[in-house]
């Protein structure tokens, strides 16, 4: 349906982190929040979501299991699995489950890009390559030097 807002299911056990994710995308999508694996799993089985965003650590359970459950439905949503740290093994496992892997601290910013952008069928990023999008870049560019009247 044109103009309809995407439906997102966010599974995060921490209340503060769950609220941060909700605030990051509430202007772009309808967000349903869950803090427990069991309720989220039941909701995935009976709901239709465009995106599922889940922490990999859900107490005694694993968010990757939710990615596998979501892939079994007739309308498989995009799943974003995140963790507090970059782990190439977890990233590979998320890719095998058909999910995209992100680091939790970057997720509130990148989640809006997931909603607005066109995603490939699967996450093709190399998990062994460091993410350099947020690296601090020092020094001045040539044009800055030119504007200051300095050359060479």
VONUMAR-660489 format. One record per residue: residue number from 1; residue in one letter; x, y, z of N, C-alpha, C, O in turn. Coordinates in pm, 1 decimal. Example, Ala and Ser with C-alpha at 12.3 -4.5 7.8 and 13.67 -1.06 7.14 Angstrom:
BEGIN
KOLTI | 1 | A | 1319.0 | -569.0 | 780.0 | 1230.0 | -450.0 | 780.0 | 1320.0 | -330.0 | 780.0 | 1423.6 | -331.9 | 846.5
KOLTI | 2 | S | 1285.0 | -225.0 | 708.0 | 1367.0 | -106.0 | 714.0 | 1290.0 | 3.0 | 787.0 | 1340.9 | 113.8 | 803.9
***
This chain:
BEGIN
KOLTI | 1 | X | 83.3 | -116.5 | 0.0 | 0.0 | 0.0 | 0.0 | 89.1 | 124.5 | 0.0 | 167.5 | 142.5 | 93.2
KOLTI | 2 | X | 79.4 | 210.7 | -101.5 | 163.6 | 329.3 | -109.3 | 135.7 | 424.0 | 7.6 | 20.8 | 444.8 | 46.5
KOLTI | 3 | X | 240.9 | 479.5 | 61.2 | 228.6 | 574.6 | 169.3 | 216.8 | 512.1 | 306.9 | 219.2 | 583.5 | 407.2
KOLTI | 4 | X | 204.1 | 379.8 | 314.0 | 193.1 | 313.9 | 444.0 | 328.6 | 315.8 | 513.9 | 433.5 | 302.8 | 450.8
KOLTI | 5 | X | 323.5 | 331.9 | 642.5 | 447.8 | 333.5 | 719.8 | 494.3 | 190.8 | 744.8 | 412.8 | 101.8 | 768.6
KOLTI | 6 | X | 625.6 | 169.1 | 739.3 | 677.2 | 34.9 | 767.6 | 649.8 | -5.1 | 913.1 | 645.5 | 78.9 | 1002.9
KOLTI | 7 | X | 631.7 | -134.2 | 932.9 | 610.6 | -189.8 | 1065.4 | 742.8 | -249.2 | 1113.3 | 803.6 | -330.2 | 1043.3
KOLTI | 8 | X | 787.4 | -209.3 | 1232.0 | 914.3 | -257.0 | 1287.1 | 888.9 | -321.0 | 1422.6 | 814.7 | -268.2 | 1505.5
KOLTI | 9 | X | 952.0 | -435.5 | 1443.2 | 950.1 | -502.5 | 1573.1 | 1089.4 | -489.6 | 1632.1 | 1187.0 | -533.0 | 1570.8
KOLTI | 10 | X | 1099.8 | -430.4 | 1750.2 | 1228.2 | -412.0 | 1819.0 | 1228.9 | -500.5 | 1942.3 | 1139.5 | -492.4 | 2026.6
KOLTI | 11 | X | 1331.9 | -586.0 | 1952.3 | 1347.4 | -673.6 | 2068.3 | 1476.5 | -636.1 | 2138.6 | 1585.5 | -658.8 | 2086.1
KOLTI | 12 | X | 1464.2 | -579.4 | 2256.3 | 1578.6 | -533.7 | 2334.9 | 1542.0 | -547.1 | 2481.9 | 1442.6 | -488.8 | 2525.4
KOLTI | 13 | X | 1620.3 | -623.1 | 2560.7 | 1586.4 | -642.3 | 2702.2 | 1608.1 | -518.7 | 2790.2 | 1545.7 | -507.1 | 2895.7
KOLTI | 14 | X | 1694.3 | -427.7 | 2749.1 | 1725.3 | -308.5 | 2828.1 | 1624.8 | -197.5 | 2794.7 | 1609.5 | -159.6 | 2678.5
KOLTI | 15 | X | 1556.8 | -146.1 | 2897.6 | 1453.4 | -44.3 | 2876.5 | 1507.4 | 82.1 | 2810.2 | 1443.5 | 136.2 | 2719.9
KOLTI | 16 | X | 1622.7 | 129.5 | 2853.1 | 1679.4 | 253.2 | 2798.9 | 1719.3 | 234.3 | 2652.5 | 1689.5 | 319.5 | 2568.7
KOLTI | 17 | X | 1785.4 | 125.1 | 2621.8 | 1826.2 | 99.0 | 2482.7 | 1703.6 | 79.5 | 2393.5 | 1702.7 | 124.2 | 2278.9
KOLTI | 18 | X | 1601.8 | 13.8 | 2444.8 | 1478.4 | -7.4 | 2368.7 | 1413.1 | 127.0 | 2335.4 | 1366.5 | 147.6 | 2223.3
KOLTI | 19 | X | 1410.0 | 216.1 | 2430.8 | 1351.5 | 349.6 | 2410.2 | 1433.7 | 430.8 | 2310.4 | 1377.2 | 502.8 | 2228.0
KOLTI | 20 | X | 1566.2 | 420.0 | 2316.9 | 1653.0 | 490.1 | 2219.9 | 1624.0 | 445.7 | 2078.0 | 1615.8 | 528.5 | 1987.3
KOLTI | 21 | X | 1608.5 | 315.7 | 2057.9 | 1578.1 | 264.8 | 1924.0 | 1440.8 | 310.5 | 1877.8 | 1421.5 | 342.6 | 1760.6
KOLTI | 22 | X | 1346.2 | 313.4 | 1969.3 | 1213.2 | 359.4 | 1932.2 | 1217.2 | 505.9 | 1889.2 | 1158.8 | 541.9 | 1787.0
KOLTI | 23 | X | 1284.7 | 589.3 | 1965.2 | 1293.3 | 731.3 | 1931.9 | 1366.0 | 755.9 | 1800.6 | 1337.7 | 853.2 | 1730.7
KOLTI | 24 | X | 1459.7 | 668.0 | 1767.0 | 1537.9 | 685.3 | 1644.1 | 1453.3 | 669.9 | 1518.6 | 1485.1 | 729.6 | 1415.8
KOLTI | 25 | X | 1346.0 | 590.8 | 1524.6 | 1269.8 | 563.5 | 1402.1 | 1120.7 | 591.5 | 1412.9 | 1046.6 | 565.3 | 1318.1
KOLTI | 26 | X | 1075.7 | 643.2 | 1524.1 | 931.9 | 663.2 | 1541.1 | 873.7 | 759.8 | 1438.0 | 755.2 | 749.6 | 1406.1
KOLTI | 27 | X | 952.0 | 852.1 | 1385.5 | 903.5 | 944.7 | 1282.4 | 892.3 | 876.6 | 1146.4 | 821.5 | 925.5 | 1058.3
KOLTI | 28 | X | 961.6 | 764.2 | 1128.8 | 965.8 | 697.1 | 998.8 | 880.7 | 571.2 | 991.1 | 845.0 | 526.7 | 882.0
KOLTI | 29 | X | 848.0 | 513.9 | 1106.0 | 781.3 | 383.2 | 1103.6 | 697.1 | 363.7 | 1229.2 | 710.7 | 436.5 | 1327.5
KOLTI | 30 | X | 610.1 | 263.8 | 1223.1 | 534.8 | 221.2 | 1340.8 | 618.6 | 116.4 | 1412.9 | 657.9 | 16.1 | 1353.4
KOLTI | 31 | X | 645.7 | 139.4 | 1540.1 | 738.6 | 55.3 | 1615.0 | 663.7 | -21.3 | 1723.6 | 585.9 | 35.9 | 1800.1
KOLTI | 32 | X | 689.0 | -151.6 | 1728.5 | 637.0 | -235.7 | 1836.1 | 757.2 | -283.9 | 1916.7 | 854.1 | -334.5 | 1860.0
KOLTI | 33 | X | 751.3 | -268.4 | 2047.9 | 864.5 | -300.3 | 2134.5 | 837.6 | -426.0 | 2216.6 | 727.1 | -448.8 | 2265.8
KOLTI | 34 | X | 943.1 | -506.8 | 2229.5 | 937.9 | -624.2 | 2316.8 | 1071.1 | -634.0 | 2390.6 | 1176.9 | -602.4 | 2336.3
KOLTI | 35 | X | 1063.0 | -678.4 | 2515.1 | 1183.8 | -693.7 | 2595.2 | 1221.2 | -838.2 | 2621.2 | 1326.5 | -865.7 | 2678.7
KOLTI | 36 | X | 1135.3 | -931.8 | 2579.1 | 1161.6 | -1072.1 | 2606.1 | 1155.6 | -1154.8 | 2478.7 | 1076.2 | -1128.4 | 2388.4
KOLTI | 37 | X | 1240.8 | -1254.3 | 2474.4 | 1248.4 | -1344.6 | 2360.3 | 1115.3 | -1414.4 | 2334.6 | 1069.0 | -1420.3 | 2220.7
KOLTI | 38 | X | 1054.0 | -1466.9 | 2439.4 | 933.8 | -1548.6 | 2423.3 | 819.3 | -1471.5 | 2358.7 | 756.0 | -1520.8 | 2265.3
KOLTI | 39 | X | 792.4 | -1349.8 | 2408.2 | 683.0 | -1271.4 | 2350.8 | 715.0 | -1227.0 | 2208.8 | 626.3 | -1221.6 | 2123.6
KOLTI | 40 | X | 840.8 | -1195.3 | 2183.2 | 880.4 | -1153.8 | 2048.2 | 867.5 | -1269.8 | 1949.5 | 824.3 | -1250.5 | 1835.9
KOLTI | 41 | X | 904.4 | -1388.1 | 1992.3 | 894.8 | -1504.5 | 1903.8 | 749.4 | -1531.2 | 1865.1 | 719.4 | -1557.7 | 1748.7
KOLTI | 42 | X | 660.9 | -1524.2 | 1961.5 | 518.7 | -1544.2 | 1931.8 | 467.0 | -1435.1 | 1839.1 | 387.5 | -1462.1 | 1749.1
KOLTI | 43 | X | 511.6 | -1313.1 | 1860.7 | 466.2 | -1200.7 | 1778.1 | 516.8 | -1213.0 | 1634.3 | 444.8 | -1178.8 | 1540.5
KOLTI | 44 | X | 639.1 | -1261.1 | 1616.4 | 694.5 | -1280.8 | 1482.0 | 612.0 | -1384.8 | 1406.5 | 587.4 | -1370.5 | 1286.7
KOLTI | 45 | X | 570.1 | -1488.0 | 1476.2 | 493.3 | -1595.1 | 1411.7 | 357.7 | -1548.0 | 1360.2 | 307.2 | -1600.8 | 1261.2
KOLTI | 46 | X | 298.2 | -1448.1 | 1427.6 | 163.5 | -1405.8 | 1391.0 | 156.3 | -1266.0 | 1330.8 | 48.8 | -1223.3 | 1288.7
KOLTI | 47 | X | 267.6 | -1194.2 | 1325.8 | 266.3 | -1057.9 | 1275.1 | 327.5 | -1047.0 | 1136.8 | 389.6 | -1140.6 | 1086.3
KOLTI | 48 | X | 308.5 | -931.4 | 1077.5 | 374.5 | -904.8 | 949.2 | 451.5 | -774.2 | 964.5 | 393.1 | -666.1 | 971.3
KOLTI | 49 | X | 581.1 | -786.5 | 969.7 | 670.1 | -673.0 | 988.6 | 761.1 | -660.0 | 867.4 | 797.6 | -759.6 | 805.0
KOLTI | 50 | X | 797.4 | -536.4 | 834.6 | 897.2 | -514.5 | 729.0 | 1037.6 | -533.5 | 785.2 | 1127.1 | -582.1 | 716.0
KOLTI | 51 | X | 1056.2 | -494.3 | 912.3 | 1187.2 | -504.5 | 976.6 | 1172.1 | -561.7 | 1116.7 | 1076.7 | -531.9 | 1188.7
KOLTI | 52 | X | 1269.3 | -644.9 | 1153.3 | 1282.2 | -692.8 | 1289.8 | 1422.4 | -655.2 | 1334.7 | 1521.2 | -688.6 | 1269.2
KOLTI | 53 | X | 1429.8 | -585.6 | 1446.9 | 1557.2 | -540.0 | 1501.1 | 1573.7 | -606.3 | 1636.3 | 1493.1 | -584.6 | 1726.7
KOLTI | 54 | X | 1678.5 | -687.5 | 1650.7 | 1694.4 | -762.4 | 1774.8 | 1837.6 | -761.6 | 1825.7 | 1933.4 | -771.3 | 1749.0
KOLTI | 55 | X | 1849.1 | -749.8 | 1956.1 | 1978.0 | -767.1 | 2021.6 | 2012.3 | -914.6 | 2012.4 | 1923.4 | -999.4 | 2020.7
KOLTI | 56 | X | 2138.3 | -946.1 | 1995.5 | 2177.8 | -1086.4 | 1986.2 | 2168.6 | -1154.6 | 2121.9 | 2145.7 | -1275.3 | 2130.0
KOLTI | 57 | X | 2186.5 | -1077.1 | 2228.3 | 2182.1 | -1132.3 | 2363.5 | 2046.7 | -1100.2 | 2427.3 | 2017.9 | -985.7 | 2461.9
KOLTI | 58 | X | 1966.3 | -1202.2 | 2441.4 | 1833.3 | -1187.2 | 2500.2 | 1820.8 | -1278.9 | 2620.7 | 1740.4 | -1372.2 | 2621.3
KOLTI | 59 | X | 1899.9 | -1251.9 | 2721.0 | 1900.8 | -1336.0 | 2840.1 | 1957.0 | -1472.6 | 2807.5 | 2070.5 | -1484.0 | 2761.1
KOLTI | 60 | X | 1878.1 | -1576.9 | 2831.5 | 1922.9 | -1713.9 | 2805.0 | 1906.4 | -1750.4 | 2658.5 | 1944.5 | -1860.5 | 2618.4
KOLTI | 61 | X | 1850.5 | -1660.8 | 2577.1 | 1824.1 | -1689.9 | 2436.6 | 1912.1 | -1606.5 | 2345.4 | 1985.5 | -1518.1 | 2389.5
KOLTI | 62 | X | 1902.6 | -1637.4 | 2216.6 | 1986.3 | -1574.1 | 2117.1 | 1897.6 | -1508.7 | 2011.3 | 1805.1 | -1571.8 | 1960.1
KOLTI | 63 | X | 1925.5 | -1383.0 | 1978.8 | 1848.5 | -1311.3 | 1878.4 | 1858.6 | -1371.8 | 1739.5 | 1770.8 | -1349.1 | 1656.3
KOLTI | 64 | X | 1963.7 | -1448.3 | 1712.6 | 1975.9 | -1513.4 | 1582.0 | 1863.8 | -1614.0 | 1559.7 | 1821.2 | -1636.7 | 1446.4
KOLTI | 65 | X | 1816.7 | -1673.9 | 1667.9 | 1704.1 | -1767.3 | 1656.1 | 1581.3 | -1694.7 | 1599.6 | 1506.6 | -1751.5 | 1519.9
KOLTI | 66 | X | 1561.2 | -1570.4 | 1640.6 | 1448.4 | -1492.3 | 1589.1 | 1464.5 | -1464.2 | 1440.2 | 1365.5 | -1456.8 | 1367.5
KOLTI | 67 | X | 1588.2 | -1448.5 | 1394.4 | 1612.2 | -1429.2 | 1250.4 | 1572.3 | -1554.1 | 1173.0 | 1512.6 | -1544.7 | 1065.7
KOLTI | 68 | X | 1605.0 | -1670.0 | 1226.7 | 1565.3 | -1795.5 | 1161.7 | 1412.9 | -1813.0 | 1163.0 | 1355.0 | -1855.1 | 1062.8
KOLTI | 69 | X | 1348.0 | -1781.4 | 1274.9 | 1202.3 | -1791.1 | 1283.3 | 1136.9 | -1698.0 | 1182.1 | 1040.5 | -1736.2 | 1115.7
KOLTI | 70 | X | 1188.6 | -1576.7 | 1169.9 | 1131.9 | -1479.8 | 1075.5 | 1146.0 | -1525.7 | 931.0 | 1059.4 | -1497.4 | 848.2
KOLTI | 71 | X | 1254.5 | -1596.3 | 900.1 | 1276.9 | -1640.7 | 762.1 | 1182.4 | -1753.8 | 720.9 | 1170.5 | -1783.1 | 602.0
KOLTI | 72 | X | 1115.1 | -1817.4 | 816.7 | 1025.0 | -1928.0 | 787.1 | 885.1 | -1882.8 | 744.5 | 808.7 | -1961.2 | 688.1
KOLTI | 73 | X | 852.3 | -1757.8 | 771.2 | 718.2 | -1708.7 | 740.3 | 698.0 | -1683.5 | 591.7 | 794.2 | -1681.4 | 515.0
KOLTI | 74 | X | 572.7 | -1664.5 | 551.2 | 543.0 | -1641.1 | 410.0 | 598.1 | -1507.9 | 359.0 | 635.4 | -1496.2 | 242.3
KOLTI | 75 | X | 602.8 | -1408.6 | 446.3 | 658.5 | -1278.4 | 410.7 | 778.0 | -1253.7 | 501.9 | 762.8 | -1200.9 | 612.0
KOLTI | 76 | X | 896.0 | -1291.5 | 456.3 | 1015.8 | -1280.2 | 539.7 | 1059.5 | -1134.0 | 550.2 | 1091.7 | -1071.5 | 449.2
KOLTI | 77 | X | 1060.6 | -1079.8 | 671.2 | 1104.0 | -940.9 | 689.4 | 1255.9 | -929.8 | 686.5 | 1326.1 | -1030.7 | 693.9
KOLTI | 78 | X | 1306.0 | -808.8 | 675.8 | 1448.8 | -783.9 | 690.7 | 1478.8 | -788.1 | 839.7 | 1407.3 | -728.3 | 920.1
KOLTI | 79 | X | 1583.6 | -858.4 | 875.3 | 1620.0 | -871.2 | 1016.3 | 1755.5 | -805.5 | 1036.8 | 1849.6 | -828.8 | 960.9
KOLTI | 80 | X | 1764.1 | -723.6 | 1139.7 | 1888.9 | -659.0 | 1178.7 | 1922.1 | -710.2 | 1318.2 | 1846.7 | -688.9 | 1413.2
KOLTI | 81 | X | 2034.5 | -777.4 | 1328.9 | 2081.8 | -831.3 | 1455.8 | 2197.6 | -743.8 | 1500.5 | 2283.9 | -709.3 | 1419.7
KOLTI | 82 | X | 2200.6 | -707.7 | 1627.5 | 2309.7 | -623.1 | 1674.7 | 2365.2 | -673.9 | 1806.4 | 2300.4 | -747.5 | 1880.9
KOLTI | 83 | X | 2487.7 | -631.5 | 1831.5 | 2557.5 | -667.9 | 1953.5 | 2634.5 | -546.2 | 2002.4 | 2650.1 | -448.7 | 1928.9
KOLTI | 84 | X | 2682.3 | -551.5 | 2125.6 | 2758.4 | -439.7 | 2180.4 | 2899.0 | -429.4 | 2123.1 | 2965.3 | -327.1 | 2139.8
KOLTI | 85 | X | 2944.2 | -532.3 | 2057.0 | 3081.8 | -531.4 | 2004.6 | 3085.5 | -591.6 | 1865.4 | 2997.9 | -669.1 | 1826.9
KOLTI | 86 | X | 3187.1 | -555.0 | 1791.9 | 3206.3 | -611.3 | 1659.0 | 3265.2 | -750.3 | 1676.8 | 3369.9 | -766.9 | 1739.4
KOLTI | 87 | X | 3197.8 | -849.1 | 1621.7 | 3241.3 | -987.4 | 1631.7 | 3219.4 | -1051.3 | 1495.1 | 3105.2 | -1070.2 | 1453.2
KOLTI | 88 | X | 3327.8 | -1084.9 | 1425.3 | 3315.0 | -1137.2 | 1289.1 | 3244.4 | -1272.8 | 1287.1 | 3176.5 | -1304.4 | 1189.4
KOLTI | 89 | X | 3258.4 | -1353.1 | 1391.7 | 3189.2 | -1481.6 | 1397.5 | 3038.1 | -1463.7 | 1406.4 | 2962.6 | -1533.1 | 1338.3
KOLTI | 90 | X | 2994.1 | -1369.8 | 1491.3 | 2851.1 | -1341.3 | 1502.1 | 2797.7 | -1278.9 | 1373.5 | 2684.8 | -1306.5 | 1332.8
KOLTI | 91 | X | 2878.3 | -1195.7 | 1310.2 | 2836.7 | -1133.1 | 1183.9 | 2816.8 | -1239.7 | 1076.1 | 2719.6 | -1233.7 | 1000.8
KOLTI | 92 | X | 2907.2 | -1336.6 | 1068.0 | 2891.6 | -1445.1 | 970.1 | 2765.8 | -1527.7 | 998.4 | 2692.0 | -1564.0 | 906.8
KOLTI | 93 | X | 2743.3 | -1556.3 | 1125.5 | 2624.9 | -1633.0 | 1162.6 | 2496.6 | -1555.6 | 1127.8 | 2399.2 | -1614.0 | 1080.2
KOLTI | 94 | X | 2497.6 | -1425.2 | 1151.6 | 2382.1 | -1342.4 | 1115.2 | 2360.4 | -1345.7 | 963.9 | 2246.5 | -1353.6 | 917.9
KOLTI | 95 | X | 2467.5 | -1339.7 | 887.4 | 2455.6 | -1346.7 | 741.3 | 2397.4 | -1480.5 | 698.0 | 2314.2 | -1485.4 | 607.4
KOLTI | 96 | X | 2440.5 | -1589.5 | 762.0 | 2385.3 | -1721.4 | 728.8 | 2236.4 | -1729.0 | 760.6 | 2161.8 | -1801.0 | 694.1
KOLTI | 97 | X | 2193.4 | -1654.8 | 862.2 | 2052.0 | -1652.6 | 898.4 | 1972.6 | -1557.5 | 809.3 | 1850.6 | -1547.4 | 822.5
KOLTI | 98 | X | 2041.3 | -1487.8 | 718.7 | 1973.7 | -1393.0 | 629.6 | 1956.1 | -1255.8 | 690.2 | 1878.4 | -1174.9 | 639.7
KOLTI | 99 | X | 2028.0 | -1228.6 | 798.9 | 2014.7 | -1101.4 | 869.1 | 2133.4 | -1009.6 | 841.3 | 2237.0 | -1053.2 | 791.1
KOLTI | 100 | X | 2116.6 | -883.6 | 874.4 | 2223.5 | -785.0 | 869.1 | 2276.6 | -768.4 | 1010.5 | 2198.9 | -772.5 | 1105.9
KOLTI | 101 | X | 2406.5 | -749.9 | 1026.3 | 2469.8 | -739.8 | 1157.7 | 2521.6 | -598.0 | 1177.3 | 2587.9 | -542.6 | 1089.6
KOLTI | 102 | X | 2491.5 | -540.0 | 1291.9 | 2538.9 | -406.2 | 1325.2 | 2590.7 | -404.1 | 1468.3 | 2558.2 | -490.9 | 1549.3
KOLTI | 103 | X | 2672.2 | -302.7 | 1497.6 | 2717.9 | -278.5 | 1633.9 | 2614.6 | -188.4 | 1700.5 | 2572.3 | -88.5 | 1642.3
KOLTI | 104 | X | 2574.2 | -223.4 | 1821.6 | 2464.7 | -156.1 | 1890.4 | 2477.8 | -6.6 | 1904.4 | 2378.6 | 64.8 | 1889.9
KOLTI | 105 | X | 2597.2 | 43.7 | 1932.3 | 2612.0 | 187.8 | 1954.2 | 2585.0 | 268.7 | 1828.0 | 2547.3 | 385.5 | 1837.1
KOLTI | 106 | X | 2603.2 | 209.4 | 1711.2 | 2578.1 | 278.2 | 1584.4 | 2434.6 | 262.4 | 1536.6 | 2390.5 | 336.5 | 1448.7
KOLTI | 107 | X | 2362.0 | 168.4 | 1592.0 | 2231.1 | 131.6 | 1539.1 | 2128.3 | 244.4 | 1537.4 | 2058.3 | 257.7 | 1437.1
KOLTI | 108 | X | 2114.3 | 326.9 | 1642.1 | 2013.9 | 433.2 | 1633.0 | 2034.6 | 525.4 | 1512.0 | 1937.6 | 578.0 | 1457.4
KOLTI | 109 | X | 2156.1 | 544.7 | 1471.4 | 2184.4 | 629.8 | 1355.4 | 2162.8 | 552.9 | 1225.1 | 2102.2 | 605.4 | 1131.7
KOLTI | 110 | X | 2211.3 | 430.7 | 1218.2 | 2202.6 | 355.2 | 1093.1 | 2064.0 | 296.5 | 1067.5 | 2032.2 | 261.0 | 954.0
KOLTI | 111 | X | 1982.1 | 286.1 | 1170.3 | 1849.5 | 227.5 | 1152.6 | 1764.1 | 308.9 | 1056.1 | 1690.4 | 252.2 | 975.5
KOLTI | 112 | X | 1773.6 | 439.6 | 1063.5 | 1698.6 | 524.5 | 969.8 | 1744.5 | 499.5 | 826.5 | 1663.4 | 502.5 | 734.0
KOLTI | 113 | X | 1873.5 | 475.0 | 807.6 | 1924.6 | 445.7 | 673.3 | 1869.7 | 312.8 | 622.3 | 1841.3 | 299.4 | 503.3
KOLTI | 114 | X | 1854.7 | 216.1 | 709.6 | 1794.2 | 88.5 | 669.6 | 1650.8 | 110.0 | 620.5 | 1607.6 | 47.8 | 523.5
KOLTI | 115 | X | 1578.7 | 197.5 | 687.6 | 1439.5 | 221.6 | 650.5 | 1425.9 | 297.5 | 519.0 | 1333.8 | 271.6 | 441.5
KOLTI | 116 | X | 1515.6 | 389.6 | 494.0 | 1506.5 | 474.4 | 375.2 | 1574.3 | 413.9 | 253.3 | 1532.3 | 438.9 | 140.3
KOLTI | 117 | X | 1678.6 | 335.0 | 274.8 | 1758.1 | 283.1 | 164.6 | 1703.1 | 154.7 | 105.2 | 1612.6 | 91.4 | 159.6
KOLTI | 118 | X | 1760.6 | 118.8 | -7.7 | 1727.4 | -6.8 | -72.2 | 1834.7 | -107.5 | -33.9 | 1952.6 | -88.0 | -63.3
KOLTI | 119 | X | 1793.5 | -214.1 | 31.2 | 1889.3 | -313.8 | 78.1 | 1905.0 | -425.8 | -23.4 | 1809.9 | -461.3 | -93.1
KOLTI | 120 | X | 2024.6 | -480.9 | -31.6 | 2041.7 | -600.3 | -115.0 | 1970.1 | -718.9 | -49.8 | 1923.4 | -709.8 | 63.7
KOLTI | 121 | X | 1962.3 | -827.6 | -121.8 | 1895.1 | -946.6 | -68.7 | 1960.0 | -998.3 | 58.7 | 1892.1 | -1051.1 | 146.7
KOLTI | 122 | X | 2092.0 | -982.9 | 68.3 | 2161.7 | -1029.4 | 187.6 | 2278.0 | -937.8 | 218.9 | 2323.4 | -861.5 | 133.8
KOLTI | 123 | X | 2325.6 | -946.2 | 342.0 | 2438.9 | -867.3 | 387.4 | 2564.7 | -925.8 | 324.2 | 2603.4 | -1038.3 | 355.7
KOLTI | 124 | X | 2628.5 | -850.5 | 235.6 | 2746.6 | -900.0 | 165.3 | 2875.6 | -840.2 | 218.7 | 2982.0 | -861.0 | 160.5
KOLTI | 125 | X | 2867.9 | -766.7 | 327.8 | 2989.3 | -707.4 | 383.8 | 3079.8 | -815.7 | 439.6 | 3032.6 | -917.0 | 491.3
KOLTI | 126 | X | 3208.2 | -793.9 | 429.1 | 3305.6 | -886.9 | 484.0 | 3317.4 | -862.1 | 633.8 | 3361.2 | -754.1 | 673.7
KOLTI | 127 | X | 3280.2 | -957.8 | 718.0 | 3285.1 | -934.3 | 862.1 | 3425.3 | -919.7 | 918.1 | 3441.7 | -871.6 | 1030.2
KOLTI | 128 | X | 3526.9 | -960.1 | 842.8 | 3664.3 | -947.3 | 890.7 | 3724.7 | -810.7 | 862.8 | 3833.2 | -780.0 | 912.2
KOLTI | 129 | X | 3656.4 | -728.3 | 784.4 | 3704.5 | -594.7 | 751.7 | 3647.5 | -496.0 | 852.5 | 3527.4 | -495.7 | 879.7
KOLTI | 130 | X | 3733.5 | -413.5 | 907.0 | 3689.3 | -316.1 | 1006.6 | 3598.1 | -212.1 | 942.5 | 3619.3 | -171.3 | 828.4
KOLTI | 131 | X | 3497.2 | -170.2 | 1016.4 | 3406.1 | -65.5 | 971.5 | 3473.9 | 68.4 | 995.5 | 3499.3 | 105.9 | 1110.0
KOLTI | 132 | X | 3502.7 | 139.5 | 889.6 | 3575.9 | 265.3 | 902.3 | 3487.8 | 387.1 | 881.3 | 3538.4 | 498.2 | 865.6
KOLTI | 133 | X | 3355.8 | 367.5 | 880.8 | 3266.2 | 480.3 | 855.8 | 3277.4 | 588.8 | 960.9 | 3257.0 | 706.1 | 929.7
KOLTI | 134 | X | 3308.8 | 553.8 | 1083.6 | 3310.0 | 652.1 | 1191.6 | 3450.3 | 686.9 | 1240.1 | 3466.0 | 746.9 | 1346.4
KOLTI | 135 | X | 3552.1 | 649.7 | 1163.2 | 3688.3 | 682.6 | 1203.0 | 3708.4 | 833.6 | 1205.2 | 3655.0 | 906.1 | 1121.2
KOLTI | 136 | X | 3785.7 | 879.4 | 1301.8 | 3820.1 | 1021.6 | 1307.7 | 3927.0 | 1047.8 | 1203.2 | 4027.7 | 977.4 | 1195.8
KOLTI | 137 | X | 3903.9 | 1147.9 | 1124.4 | 4000.2 | 1182.4 | 1020.0 | 4062.5 | 1316.5 | 1056.1 | 3993.1 | 1417.9 | 1064.4
KOLTI | 138 | X | 4192.1 | 1316.5 | 1077.3 | 4261.4 | 1438.8 | 1115.6 | 4321.9 | 1509.1 | 994.9 | 4320.9 | 1456.5 | 883.6
KOLTI | 139 | X | 4374.3 | 1628.2 | 1018.9 | 4440.6 | 1703.4 | 912.4 | 4344.5 | 1787.7 | 832.7 | 4222.6 | 1775.0 | 844.7
KOLTI | 140 | X | 4400.9 | 1873.2 | 752.0 | 4320.1 | 1961.0 | 668.4 | 4331.6 | 1919.1 | 523.9 | 4435.6 | 1870.5 | 479.4
KOLTI | 141 | X | 4225.2 | 1938.5 | 452.6 | 4227.2 | 1908.5 | 309.9 | 4294.1 | 2023.8 | 235.6 | 4309.3 | 2133.2 | 289.9
KOLTI | 142 | X | 4333.1 | 1998.9 | 113.7 | 4399.8 | 2099.8 | 32.0 | 4314.6 | 2225.2 | 18.0 | 4365.6 | 2336.9 | 26.6
KOLTI | 143 | X | 4183.8 | 2206.4 | -3.7 | 4097.2 | 2321.0 | -24.2 | 4092.2 | 2407.9 | 101.9 | 4086.2 | 2530.4 | 91.1
KOLTI | 144 | X | 4094.5 | 2347.8 | 220.1 | 4095.4 | 2424.9 | 344.3 | 4221.7 | 2509.9 | 350.8 | 4216.6 | 2625.9 | 391.6
KOLTI | 145 | X | 4334.1 | 2453.0 | 311.1 | 4459.9 | 2526.0 | 311.2 | 4454.0 | 2643.0 | 213.5 | 4504.2 | 2751.6 | 242.3
KOLTI | 146 | X | 4391.9 | 2619.9 | 97.0 | 4379.5 | 2723.8 | -4.4 | 4293.8 | 2839.8 | 49.7 | 4326.9 | 2956.5 | 29.0
KOLTI | 147 | X | 4184.3 | 2807.2 | 118.6 | 4097.0 | 2911.4 | 172.6 | 4167.7 | 2994.2 | 278.8 | 4135.8 | 3111.6 | 297.5
KOLTI | 148 | X | 4262.3 | 2934.5 | 347.6 | 4337.3 | 3006.7 | 451.2 | 4455.0 | 3085.7 | 392.3 | 4527.7 | 3153.6 | 464.8
KOLTI | 149 | X | 4472.3 | 3075.8 | 260.8 | 4579.4 | 3150.4 | 194.7 | 4714.3 | 3082.5 | 202.7 | 4817.9 | 3145.2 | 180.6
KOLTI | 150 | X | 4712.8 | 2954.7 | 234.2 | 4839.0 | 2882.6 | 243.0 | 4849.4 | 2786.9 | 126.5 | 4749.7 | 2727.3 | 85.5
KOLTI | 151 | X | 4964.9 | 2772.1 | 74.9 | 4989.9 | 2675.2 | -31.1 | 5108.0 | 2591.0 | 8.7 | 5190.9 | 2629.2 | 91.3
KOLTI | 152 | X | 5112.9 | 2472.1 | -54.4 | 5227.9 | 2384.5 | -32.3 | 5215.4 | 2303.8 | 83.1 | 5305.2 | 2225.3 | 113.5
***
